[in-house]
Amino acid sequence: MLHKTQGVVFRLTNYSESSIIVTIFTAAFGLQAYIINGVRKSRKTTIALYQPLTLLDLVVYHRENASILRIKEVKCLHPYQSITSDFRKSSIAMFLNEVINKTVKEQNHARETCEFLIQSFIHLDLQTSNIENFHLIFLIRLTQYLGFRPSELSELLGGNFAYEAEEEILQKLLTANYADAISMTNAQRRNILDLLVRFYATHSDNFGELKSLGVVRELVQ
């Protein structure tokens, strides 16, 4: 049966000489895998549509309990204007893509989660200031859709040490929007990022190591 939905590409895997399997978090069905035949040789279908974090409008075939499905129609929902060319933004996007691949798996509340992801990455693409704190605010806001949003600072700290100034910053981050200007030093930003990653590791099964963590710690200043 055909369904219209929006989605965010999570990852792409080569399947054969000419085909790929693309994993997309959809508003209608949550996390789904789709096979795209001939994409690596076809002139009609561009593989660029299936790169991680591409935002898509889709018409898909859906069958319950099917492990791999097919896409009938696809177009880009929001062509990125700066994420692919701005090194800071692309570093943040790479890091956040790794985080969501490890954590966003539930099919419950898929529409709300998908809408949050789409609007967040559009905001990152269009944002012109306060970019250096985007990933911190995203990590806190994402916890709401993962089921472990902290309601108080003590829950976020989880017994971990933080300086008083960092606690004050974290308190602001708990209710911040992406455009909010929150002043902090580079060292404070790195410490808060490390604390948030530990919070995720505590609440997410098989979270493991983040390969892009070192890059975003150094570049987003």
Secondary structure, DSSP 4 states (H G I P E B T S, - for coil): -EEEEEEEEEEEEE-SSS-EEEEEEETTTEEEEEEETTTTT-SSS-GGGGSTT-EEEEEEE--TT-SSB-EEEEEESS--SSTTT-HHHHHHHHHHHHHHHHH----TTHHHHHHHHHHHHHHHHH--S-GGGHHHHHHHHHHHHHT---SSHHHHHTT----HHHHHHHHHHTT--TT------HHHHHHHHHHHHHHHHHHSTT----TTHHHHHHH--
